[in-house]
Amino acid sequence: MKQAKCIAALGTGSDVGKSVVATALCRIFSDQGYKVAPYKAQNMSNNSGVTPEGLEMGRAQIVQAEAARIAPHVDMNPVLLKPVTQVGSQVVLLGKVHKDLSAAEYHREKAKLWDTACGALDRLRAAYDVVMLEGAGSCAEVNLMARDIVNLKMAAYAKAPVILTADIDRGGVFAQIVGTLACLNKAEQDFIAGFIINRFRGDIALFKDGVDWIEKKTGKPVFGVLPWMKHHIPNEDSVAIEHPVAKTDPAQTPTVLVVRTPHIANFTDFDVLSQVEGLGVDFVEHPRDLSAYKAVILPGSKSTRSDLNWLAKTGWTPKIQAYVKNGGHVLGICGGYQMLGTKVHDPQGLEGMPGDTDGLGLLPLETVLKAPKTTTISRFEWDGAPGLGYEIHMGRTASDKAANDGLLDVKKRNQQACIDFDGTMADSGRVMGTYMHGFFDSAPILKKWLSLLGLSELDPPESCGLQGRDRQYDMLARHFEKHVDVAAIINAMG
Protein backbone atom coordinates (compact mmCIF):
# COMPACT_ATOMS: atom_id res chain seq x y z
CA MET A 1 0.00 0.00 0.00
CA LYS A 2 1.38 3.41 -0.95
CA GLN A 3 1.82 6.03 1.71
CA ALA A 4 1.57 9.72 0.93
CA LYS A 5 4.41 12.03 1.85
CA CYS A 6 3.68 14.26 4.81
CA ILE A 7 4.73 17.74 5.91
CA ALA A 8 3.67 19.39 9.18
CA ALA A 9 3.06 23.05 10.04
CA LEU A 10 3.62 23.42 13.79
CA GLY A 11 3.88 26.65 15.73
CA THR A 12 5.70 28.51 18.46
CA GLY A 13 2.29 29.43 19.89
CA SER A 14 -1.39 29.96 19.15
CA ASP A 15 -2.46 32.19 16.27
CA VAL A 16 1.03 32.44 14.77
CA GLY A 17 -0.05 31.38 11.27
CA LYS A 18 -0.04 27.57 11.17
CA SER A 19 -3.40 27.47 9.42
CA VAL A 20 -2.29 30.06 6.87
CA VAL A 21 0.87 28.07 6.06
CA ALA A 22 -1.14 24.85 5.75
CA THR A 23 -3.79 26.50 3.56
CA ALA A 24 -1.20 28.07 1.26
CA LEU A 25 0.66 24.79 0.82
CA CYS A 26 -2.58 22.89 0.13
CA ARG A 27 -3.31 25.25 -2.77
CA ILE A 28 0.31 25.23 -4.01
CA PHE A 29 0.58 21.42 -3.95
CA SER A 30 -2.76 21.20 -5.76
CA ASP A 31 -1.53 23.71 -8.37
CA GLN A 32 1.50 21.49 -8.92
CA GLY A 33 -0.68 18.47 -9.65
CA TYR A 34 -0.44 16.63 -6.33
CA LYS A 35 -3.51 15.08 -4.73
CA VAL A 36 -3.20 16.77 -1.35
CA ALA A 37 -5.32 16.48 1.78
CA PRO A 38 -5.20 18.53 5.00
CA TYR A 39 -5.08 16.85 8.39
CA LYS A 40 -5.28 17.94 12.00
CA ALA A 41 -5.49 15.10 14.50
CA GLN A 42 -7.20 17.17 17.16
CA ASN A 43 -8.82 20.55 16.80
CA MET A 44 -10.20 22.62 19.68
CA SER A 45 -12.61 25.14 18.27
CA ASN A 46 -16.25 26.14 18.27
CA ASN A 47 -15.86 27.05 14.60
CA SER A 48 -17.04 23.89 12.89
CA GLY A 49 -18.69 22.93 9.64
CA VAL A 50 -20.39 20.04 7.89
CA THR A 51 -19.09 17.56 5.32
CA PRO A 52 -21.12 16.40 2.28
CA GLU A 53 -21.99 13.28 4.32
CA GLY A 54 -23.57 15.44 7.03
CA LEU A 55 -20.77 14.98 9.57
CA GLU A 56 -19.11 17.67 11.70
CA MET A 57 -15.47 18.78 11.56
CA GLY A 58 -13.34 21.86 12.22
CA ARG A 59 -13.74 24.82 9.85
CA ALA A 60 -9.98 25.19 9.39
CA GLN A 61 -9.67 21.81 7.70
CA ILE A 62 -12.78 22.50 5.59
CA VAL A 63 -11.03 25.68 4.41
CA GLN A 64 -7.84 23.73 3.69
CA ALA A 65 -9.81 21.08 1.78
CA GLU A 66 -11.31 23.86 -0.33
CA ALA A 67 -7.81 25.19 -0.97
CA ALA A 68 -6.76 21.66 -1.98
CA ARG A 69 -9.79 21.51 -4.32
CA ILE A 70 -11.29 18.44 -2.63
CA ALA A 71 -14.38 17.71 -0.57
CA PRO A 72 -13.85 17.82 3.21
CA HIS A 73 -13.91 14.50 5.07
CA VAL A 74 -13.87 13.80 8.79
CA ASP A 75 -10.59 11.87 8.47
CA MET A 76 -9.04 15.32 7.99
CA ASN A 77 -10.06 16.25 11.55
CA PRO A 78 -10.87 13.02 13.41
CA VAL A 79 -11.04 14.60 16.88
CA LEU A 80 -12.85 17.89 17.41
CA LEU A 81 -13.16 19.44 20.87
CA LYS A 82 -15.87 22.06 21.31
CA PRO A 83 -15.36 23.87 24.64
CA VAL A 84 -18.50 23.91 26.78
CA THR A 85 -16.94 25.15 30.04
CA GLN A 86 -13.51 26.32 31.17
CA VAL A 87 -12.56 22.72 31.99
CA GLY A 88 -14.67 20.58 29.68
CA SER A 89 -15.55 20.04 26.02
CA GLN A 90 -17.95 18.20 23.79
CA VAL A 91 -15.90 15.59 21.94
CA VAL A 92 -16.81 15.02 18.30
CA LEU A 93 -15.21 11.82 17.02
CA LEU A 94 -15.08 11.18 13.27
CA GLY A 95 -17.88 13.68 12.76
CA LYS A 96 -20.28 12.47 15.44
CA VAL A 97 -20.82 13.55 19.04
CA HIS A 98 -18.96 11.15 21.32
CA LYS A 99 -19.58 12.64 24.76
CA ASP A 100 -18.83 15.63 26.99
CA LEU A 101 -15.58 15.18 28.88
CA SER A 102 -13.68 17.17 31.45
CA ALA A 103 -10.00 17.78 30.74
CA ALA A 104 -9.02 14.98 33.12
CA GLU A 105 -11.51 12.54 31.57
CA TYR A 106 -10.33 13.48 28.10
CA HIS A 107 -6.72 12.67 28.95
CA ARG A 108 -7.79 9.27 30.24
CA GLU A 109 -9.27 8.52 26.82
CA LYS A 110 -6.17 9.64 24.92
CA ALA A 111 -5.13 6.09 23.94
CA LYS A 112 -8.43 5.53 22.14
CA LEU A 113 -8.30 8.96 20.53
CA TRP A 114 -4.71 8.39 19.42
CA ASP A 115 -5.70 5.17 17.68
CA THR A 116 -8.62 6.95 15.99
CA ALA A 117 -6.38 9.79 14.83
CA CYS A 118 -3.71 7.43 13.48
CA GLY A 119 -6.32 5.39 11.61
CA ALA A 120 -7.66 8.53 9.95
CA LEU A 121 -4.18 9.61 8.87
CA ASP A 122 -3.42 6.14 7.53
CA ARG A 123 -6.54 6.28 5.34
CA LEU A 124 -5.60 9.69 3.99
CA ARG A 125 -2.05 8.56 3.23
CA ALA A 126 -3.43 5.63 1.25
CA ALA A 127 -5.69 7.88 -0.84
CA TYR A 128 -3.52 10.96 -1.50
CA ASP A 129 -0.05 11.95 -2.70
CA VAL A 130 0.64 14.50 0.07
CA VAL A 131 -0.91 15.05 3.48
CA MET A 132 -0.53 18.53 4.99
CA LEU A 133 -0.50 18.19 8.79
CA GLU A 134 -1.28 21.08 11.11
CA GLY A 135 -0.43 21.31 14.78
CA ALA A 136 -2.20 23.04 17.65
CA GLY A 137 -0.96 25.90 19.82
CA SER A 138 2.70 25.62 20.70
CA CYS A 139 4.46 22.36 19.91
CA ALA A 140 6.65 22.82 23.01
CA GLU A 141 4.15 22.84 25.89
CA VAL A 142 6.31 20.64 28.10
CA ASN A 143 3.52 19.90 30.61
CA LEU A 144 1.29 18.54 27.83
CA MET A 145 3.72 16.82 25.49
CA ALA A 146 3.47 13.39 27.11
CA ARG A 147 -0.25 13.35 26.23
CA ASP A 148 0.03 15.20 22.92
CA ILE A 149 -1.61 13.63 19.87
CA VAL A 150 -1.52 16.56 17.43
CA ASN A 151 1.97 18.09 17.36
CA LEU A 152 5.37 16.36 17.43
CA LYS A 153 4.03 12.92 18.35
CA MET A 154 1.83 12.90 15.26
CA ALA A 155 4.63 14.34 13.11
CA ALA A 156 6.84 11.49 14.30
CA TYR A 157 4.13 8.92 13.51
CA ALA A 158 3.78 10.37 10.01
CA LYS A 159 7.56 10.79 9.60
CA ALA A 160 6.73 14.36 8.62
CA PRO A 161 9.37 17.08 8.53
CA VAL A 162 8.17 20.09 10.48
CA ILE A 163 7.90 23.71 9.41
CA LEU A 164 8.01 25.72 12.64
CA THR A 165 5.96 28.88 12.22
CA ALA A 166 6.64 32.00 14.31
CA ASP A 167 4.85 35.37 14.43
CA ILE A 168 7.18 38.37 14.31
CA ASP A 169 4.30 40.87 14.63
CA ARG A 170 3.79 40.01 18.31
CA GLY A 171 7.51 40.52 19.03
CA GLY A 172 10.23 38.25 20.36
CA VAL A 173 10.53 36.10 17.26
CA PHE A 174 14.12 35.06 18.05
CA ALA A 175 13.09 33.88 21.51
CA GLN A 176 10.03 32.15 20.04
CA ILE A 177 12.20 30.04 17.74
CA VAL A 178 15.22 29.40 19.94
CA GLY A 179 13.08 28.95 23.05
CA THR A 180 10.86 26.40 21.31
CA LEU A 181 13.87 24.35 20.25
CA ALA A 182 15.32 24.57 23.76
CA CYS A 183 12.18 22.93 25.15
CA LEU A 184 12.56 19.93 22.82
CA ASN A 185 14.85 16.95 23.17
CA LYS A 186 17.35 16.10 20.44
CA ALA A 187 15.06 13.65 18.64
CA GLU A 188 12.24 16.21 18.60
CA GLN A 189 14.56 18.97 17.41
CA ASP A 190 15.61 16.77 14.52
CA PHE A 191 12.05 16.81 13.17
CA ILE A 192 12.21 20.59 12.71
CA ALA A 193 13.21 21.05 9.06
CA GLY A 194 13.15 24.84 9.09
CA PHE A 195 11.21 27.97 9.92
CA ILE A 196 8.69 30.37 8.45
CA ILE A 197 8.44 33.81 10.00
CA ASN A 198 4.96 35.22 9.60
CA ARG A 199 3.39 38.71 9.62
CA PHE A 200 6.49 40.79 8.89
CA ARG A 201 5.94 44.53 8.50
CA GLY A 202 8.42 46.83 6.83
CA ASP A 203 11.44 46.31 4.58
CA ILE A 204 12.32 42.61 4.51
CA ALA A 205 15.84 43.41 3.36
CA LEU A 206 16.48 44.90 6.80
CA PHE A 207 15.74 41.52 8.38
CA LYS A 208 18.47 39.62 6.53
CA ASP A 209 20.76 39.82 9.55
CA GLY A 210 17.96 38.34 11.64
CA VAL A 211 17.56 35.42 9.24
CA ASP A 212 21.32 34.84 9.26
CA TRP A 213 21.37 34.85 13.06
CA ILE A 214 18.53 32.31 13.31
CA GLU A 215 20.15 29.99 10.78
CA LYS A 216 23.56 30.21 12.47
CA LYS A 217 22.12 29.78 15.97
CA THR A 218 19.89 26.80 15.10
CA GLY A 219 21.68 25.21 12.17
CA LYS A 220 18.34 25.09 10.35
CA PRO A 221 17.08 27.12 7.37
CA VAL A 222 14.54 29.90 7.36
CA PHE A 223 12.29 28.84 4.48
CA GLY A 224 10.87 32.32 4.18
CA VAL A 225 9.68 35.53 5.77
CA LEU A 226 6.03 36.28 4.98
CA PRO A 227 5.09 39.96 4.86
CA TRP A 228 1.86 40.89 6.57
CA MET A 229 -1.02 40.35 4.15
CA LYS A 230 -4.66 41.31 4.49
CA HIS A 231 -6.80 38.36 3.46
CA HIS A 232 -10.33 37.10 3.97
CA ILE A 233 -9.61 33.46 4.70
CA PRO A 234 -11.70 32.34 7.72
CA ASN A 235 -9.90 32.25 11.05
CA GLU A 236 -9.66 28.95 12.90
CA ASP A 237 -10.80 30.08 16.33
CA SER A 238 -11.85 33.04 18.40
CA VAL A 239 -8.30 34.21 19.16
CA ALA A 240 -8.94 36.67 16.33
CA ILE A 241 -11.72 38.36 18.35
CA GLU A 242 -10.36 38.00 21.87
CA HIS A 243 -10.27 41.78 22.34
CA PRO A 244 -13.74 42.81 21.14
CA VAL A 245 -14.22 46.58 21.15
CA ALA A 246 -16.17 49.01 19.01
CA LYS A 247 -13.82 50.17 16.26
CA THR A 248 -16.30 52.06 14.08
CA ASP A 249 -18.31 55.21 14.75
CA PRO A 250 -21.84 54.14 13.77
CA ALA A 251 -22.85 57.79 13.52
CA GLN A 252 -20.36 58.24 10.66
CA THR A 253 -20.35 54.79 8.99
CA PRO A 254 -23.27 52.35 8.71
CA THR A 255 -22.29 49.66 11.20
CA VAL A 256 -23.49 46.23 12.29
CA LEU A 257 -22.78 45.16 15.87
CA VAL A 258 -22.12 41.49 16.67
CA VAL A 259 -22.49 40.71 20.38
CA ARG A 260 -19.32 38.86 21.41
CA THR A 261 -20.83 36.33 23.82
CA PRO A 262 -18.54 34.15 25.99
CA HIS A 263 -19.35 30.94 24.06
CA ILE A 264 -19.47 32.43 20.57
CA ALA A 265 -19.39 29.83 17.80
CA ASN A 266 -18.97 30.06 14.03
CA PHE A 267 -18.17 33.78 14.06
CA THR A 268 -16.86 33.29 10.51
CA ASP A 269 -20.53 33.68 9.49
CA PHE A 270 -19.81 37.40 9.43
CA ASP A 271 -16.55 37.45 7.48
CA VAL A 272 -18.32 38.45 4.28
CA LEU A 273 -19.97 41.43 6.03
CA SER A 274 -16.50 42.86 6.74
CA GLN A 275 -15.84 42.76 2.98
CA VAL A 276 -18.81 45.00 2.13
CA GLU A 277 -17.35 48.36 1.18
CA GLY A 278 -18.86 51.12 3.28
CA LEU A 279 -20.11 48.83 6.07
CA GLY A 280 -18.57 48.59 9.53
CA VAL A 281 -18.70 45.34 11.53
CA ASP A 282 -17.87 45.49 15.23
CA PHE A 283 -17.62 42.59 17.68
CA VAL A 284 -18.50 44.11 21.06
CA GLU A 285 -18.44 42.53 24.50
CA HIS A 286 -19.67 45.28 26.83
CA PRO A 287 -23.16 46.80 26.48
CA ARG A 288 -23.33 50.21 24.84
CA ASP A 289 -25.83 52.58 23.26
CA LEU A 290 -27.25 50.74 20.24
CA SER A 291 -29.38 53.49 18.73
CA ALA A 292 -26.97 54.39 15.92
CA TYR A 293 -26.34 50.81 14.73
CA LYS A 294 -28.04 49.51 11.61
CA ALA A 295 -28.40 46.02 13.08
CA VAL A 296 -27.47 43.93 16.10
CA ILE A 297 -26.54 40.27 15.55
CA LEU A 298 -26.60 37.49 18.12
CA PRO A 299 -24.15 34.85 16.84
CA GLY A 300 -24.04 31.09 17.29
CA SER A 301 -23.24 29.75 20.76
CA LYS A 302 -21.89 26.51 22.19
CA SER A 303 -23.80 27.19 25.40
CA THR A 304 -27.03 29.02 24.68
CA ARG A 305 -28.42 29.09 28.22
CA SER A 306 -25.15 30.27 29.73
CA ASP A 307 -24.88 33.04 27.15
CA LEU A 308 -28.51 34.04 27.77
CA ASN A 309 -27.72 34.39 31.48
CA TRP A 310 -24.65 36.43 30.56
CA LEU A 311 -26.76 38.76 28.39
CA ALA A 312 -29.10 39.36 31.33
CA LYS A 313 -26.33 39.75 33.91
CA THR A 314 -24.28 42.22 31.87
CA GLY A 315 -27.24 44.37 30.82
CA TRP A 316 -27.37 43.40 27.15
CA THR A 317 -30.92 42.01 27.42
CA PRO A 318 -32.75 45.28 28.19
CA LYS A 319 -30.50 47.14 25.74
CA ILE A 320 -31.45 44.80 22.87
CA GLN A 321 -35.14 44.75 23.83
CA ALA A 322 -35.27 48.57 23.91
CA TYR A 323 -33.37 48.75 20.61
CA VAL A 324 -36.06 46.61 18.93
CA LYS A 325 -38.87 48.59 20.57
CA ASN A 326 -37.35 51.74 19.07
CA GLY A 327 -37.26 50.27 15.55
CA GLY A 328 -33.90 48.49 15.47
CA HIS A 329 -33.08 45.38 13.45
CA VAL A 330 -31.91 42.19 15.20
CA LEU A 331 -30.74 38.94 13.62
CA GLY A 332 -30.02 35.73 15.52
CA ILE A 333 -28.12 32.83 13.98
CA CYS A 334 -28.27 29.31 15.44
CA GLY A 335 -27.76 29.78 19.20
CA GLY A 336 -28.58 33.46 18.69
CA TYR A 337 -31.86 32.40 17.06
CA GLN A 338 -32.70 30.29 20.10
CA MET A 339 -31.95 33.27 22.38
CA LEU A 340 -34.53 35.44 20.57
CA GLY A 341 -37.39 33.17 21.66
CA THR A 342 -39.28 33.09 24.93
CA LYS A 343 -37.73 29.98 26.53
CA VAL A 344 -34.83 27.57 26.13
CA HIS A 345 -35.51 24.22 27.81
CA ASP A 346 -32.72 21.79 28.68
CA PRO A 347 -34.45 18.79 30.31
CA GLN A 348 -31.45 16.47 29.88
CA GLY A 349 -28.82 18.94 31.07
CA LEU A 350 -26.92 18.99 27.76
CA GLU A 351 -25.43 22.39 28.64
CA GLY A 352 -25.09 21.92 32.40
CA MET A 353 -27.74 21.57 35.06
CA PRO A 354 -31.18 20.64 33.63
CA GLY A 355 -33.63 23.52 33.61
CA ASP A 356 -35.23 26.34 31.67
CA THR A 357 -33.91 29.79 30.79
CA ASP A 358 -35.89 32.84 29.70
CA GLY A 359 -35.08 34.10 26.23
CA LEU A 360 -35.22 37.69 25.02
CA GLY A 361 -38.88 37.30 24.07
CA LEU A 362 -38.44 38.92 20.66
CA LEU A 363 -39.70 35.95 18.61
CA PRO A 364 -42.74 33.73 19.40
CA LEU A 365 -40.88 30.43 19.73
CA GLU A 366 -39.43 28.03 22.27
CA THR A 367 -36.45 25.71 21.98
CA VAL A 368 -35.85 22.32 23.58
CA LEU A 369 -32.20 21.23 23.68
CA LYS A 370 -31.93 17.53 22.90
CA ALA A 371 -29.91 14.98 20.97
CA PRO A 372 -29.16 13.95 18.30
CA LYS A 373 -27.27 16.88 16.84
CA THR A 374 -28.50 18.22 13.50
CA THR A 375 -25.64 18.50 11.00
CA THR A 376 -26.65 19.30 7.43
CA ILE A 377 -25.52 21.15 4.35
CA SER A 378 -28.69 22.96 3.28
CA ARG A 379 -29.92 24.73 0.16
CA PHE A 380 -32.56 27.33 0.86
CA GLU A 381 -34.35 30.37 -0.49
CA TRP A 382 -35.37 33.64 1.09
CA ASP A 383 -38.24 35.04 -0.98
CA GLY A 384 -36.70 33.51 -4.06
CA ALA A 385 -33.10 34.51 -3.29
CA PRO A 386 -31.00 31.28 -3.25
CA GLY A 387 -28.53 30.34 -0.53
CA LEU A 388 -26.27 27.49 0.53
CA GLY A 389 -25.49 27.10 4.22
CA TYR A 390 -25.07 24.53 6.95
CA GLU A 391 -26.85 23.67 10.18
CA ILE A 392 -25.17 22.49 13.39
CA HIS A 393 -27.38 22.46 16.48
CA MET A 394 -28.84 20.25 19.20
CA GLY A 395 -32.00 22.30 19.67
CA ARG A 396 -35.50 21.74 18.30
CA THR A 397 -37.26 25.05 17.90
CA ALA A 398 -41.06 25.16 17.77
CA SER A 399 -42.34 27.88 15.48
CA ASP A 400 -45.67 27.47 13.69
CA LYS A 401 -45.30 28.76 10.15
CA ALA A 402 -49.04 29.26 9.95
CA ALA A 403 -48.92 31.58 12.96
CA ASN A 404 -45.58 33.25 12.25
CA ASP A 405 -43.71 34.39 9.18
CA GLY A 406 -41.26 31.59 8.35
CA LEU A 407 -38.00 33.03 7.09
CA LEU A 408 -36.41 30.48 4.74
CA ASP A 409 -37.75 27.77 2.45
CA VAL A 410 -35.39 24.79 2.71
CA LYS A 411 -35.05 22.90 -0.60
CA LYS A 412 -32.32 20.33 0.17
CA ARG A 413 -30.54 18.90 3.20
CA ASN A 414 -27.43 16.75 2.67
CA GLN A 415 -28.26 16.52 -1.05
CA GLN A 416 -31.75 15.16 -0.37
CA ALA A 417 -34.72 17.19 -1.64
CA CYS A 418 -37.11 18.35 1.04
CA ILE A 419 -39.99 20.73 1.63
CA ASP A 420 -39.35 22.52 4.91
CA PHE A 421 -38.83 25.94 6.39
CA ASP A 422 -36.29 27.40 8.77
CA GLY A 423 -36.26 30.46 10.91
CA THR A 424 -38.79 33.03 12.02
CA MET A 425 -39.24 36.73 11.53
CA ALA A 426 -41.42 39.29 13.24
CA ASP A 427 -42.09 43.02 13.21
CA SER A 428 -42.01 43.17 9.39
CA GLY A 429 -38.59 41.54 9.29
CA ARG A 430 -36.95 43.76 11.89
CA VAL A 431 -36.42 40.69 14.12
CA MET A 432 -35.19 37.57 12.35
CA GLY A 433 -33.71 34.26 13.39
CA THR A 434 -32.34 31.27 11.48
CA TYR A 435 -30.32 28.13 12.08
CA MET A 436 -28.40 28.68 8.83
CA HIS A 437 -24.69 29.28 9.17
CA GLY A 438 -23.28 30.81 6.00
CA PHE A 439 -26.46 32.87 5.67
CA PHE A 440 -24.58 35.82 4.14
CA ASP A 441 -22.46 33.78 1.71
CA SER A 442 -25.03 34.26 -1.06
CA ALA A 443 -24.79 37.67 -2.76
CA PRO A 444 -28.56 37.91 -3.45
CA ILE A 445 -29.37 37.14 0.19
CA LEU A 446 -26.76 39.59 1.49
CA LYS A 447 -28.10 42.27 -0.85
CA LYS A 448 -31.66 41.61 0.32
CA TRP A 449 -30.63 41.86 3.98
CA LEU A 450 -28.72 45.10 3.42
CA SER A 451 -31.76 46.56 1.65
CA LEU A 452 -33.94 45.53 4.60
CA LEU A 453 -31.64 47.65 6.80
CA GLY A 454 -32.09 50.62 4.47
CA LEU A 455 -28.62 50.12 2.96
CA SER A 456 -29.62 49.32 -0.62
CA GLU A 457 -26.77 51.53 -1.84
CA LEU A 458 -24.22 49.04 -0.48
CA ASP A 459 -23.25 46.04 -2.58
CA PRO A 460 -21.95 42.58 -1.63
CA PRO A 461 -18.27 41.94 -2.40
CA GLU A 462 -17.46 40.91 -5.95
CA SER A 463 -17.32 37.25 -4.95
CA CYS A 464 -19.17 35.67 -2.03
CA GLY A 465 -18.99 32.20 -0.55
CA LEU A 466 -16.74 29.53 -2.06
CA GLN A 467 -16.05 31.57 -5.18
CA GLY A 468 -14.71 34.43 -3.10
CA ARG A 469 -12.69 32.14 -0.85
CA ASP A 470 -11.19 30.40 -3.87
CA ARG A 471 -9.80 33.72 -5.10
CA GLN A 472 -8.35 34.31 -1.65
CA TYR A 473 -6.60 30.91 -1.71
CA ASP A 474 -4.97 31.80 -5.03
CA MET A 475 -3.85 35.20 -3.71
CA LEU A 476 -2.39 33.58 -0.59
CA ALA A 477 -0.56 30.93 -2.63
CA ARG A 478 1.04 33.50 -4.93
CA HIS A 479 2.07 35.62 -1.92
CA PHE A 480 3.54 32.52 -0.26
CA GLU A 481 5.47 31.44 -3.38
CA LYS A 482 6.96 34.91 -3.71
CA HIS A 483 8.46 34.91 -0.22
CA VAL A 484 8.99 31.23 0.70
CA ASP A 485 11.34 28.64 -0.77
CA VAL A 486 8.67 26.10 -1.69
CA ALA A 487 11.22 23.89 -3.49
CA ALA A 488 13.20 23.55 -0.26
CA ILE A 489 10.04 22.49 1.58
CA ILE A 490 9.32 19.86 -1.08
CA ASN A 491 12.89 18.63 -0.87
CA ALA A 492 12.53 18.31 2.89
CA MET A 493 9.71 15.81 2.36
CA GLY A 494 12.14 13.53 0.52
Number of C-alpha atoms within 10 A of each C-alpha: 6 9 16 22 19 26 26 32 29 32 30 26 21 17 21 23 23 29 26 25 24 26 26 25 27 28 24 23 22 18 15 8 9 16 18 29 33 33 31 29 25 25 28 19 20 27 25 23 27 25 20 14 15 23 24 29 31 31 24 28 28 24 26 29 22 21 32 27 17 15 14 27 26 24 25 28 28 28 29 28 23 22 21 22 16 8 10 17 22 23 22 23 23 21 24 19 17 13 11 19 19 17 12 10 11 18 14 13 11 14 13 9 19 21 12 18 25 18 14 22 28 15 14 22 21 13 17 16 18 23 28 25 29 31 28 23 19 20 26 21 15 13 8 11 15 9 14 19 25 24 25 25 17 22 24 15 11 21 16 24 24 30 25 30 29 31 26 20 15 10 10 11 19 18 14 19 21 14 13 21 20 13 14 17 9 10 9 17 16 13 18 21 22 21 24 25 24 23 19 17 12 10 9 12 8 9 13 12 10 13 19 12 13 20 15 11 11 14 11 14 17 21 21 19 25 22 19 14 13 8 11 17 21 20 21 25 24 19 10 11 14 12 12 16 13 18 12 16 13 20 11 9 15 20 24 26 21 23 21 26 24 16 20 22 26 26 25 21 20 21 18 24 21 17 18 17 11 13 19 22 24 21 21 18 19 15 15 12 9 18 17 16 20 23 23 23 23 24 26 30 29 25 20 25 25 18 20 24 14 15 24 15 10 12 13 19 19 14 17 25 16 14 20 20 12 10 12 20 22 27 20 25 28 26 29 27 31 33 32 29 24 17 21 25 19 20 14 14 13 17 20 13 10 12 14 16 17 17 26 20 15 22 22 17 22 21 23 18 23 17 13 11 17 15 22 24 24 24 22 24 18 18 11 11 15 17 24 21 22 21 23 23 20 19 23 17 19 13 20 12 13 7 8 15 17 21 20 25 19 20 19 17 22 18 14 10 12 14 10 13 18 19 25 26 21 16 14 9 17 16 23 24 30 23 25 28 24 23 21 24 24 21 21 19 20 23 20 20 16 21 14 15 17 12 16 12 9 16 19 22 17 10 17 19 19 14 11 16 20 20 15 18 26 16 14 25 22 14 16 21 16 13 15 17 15 17 10 13 18 13 8 16 16 9
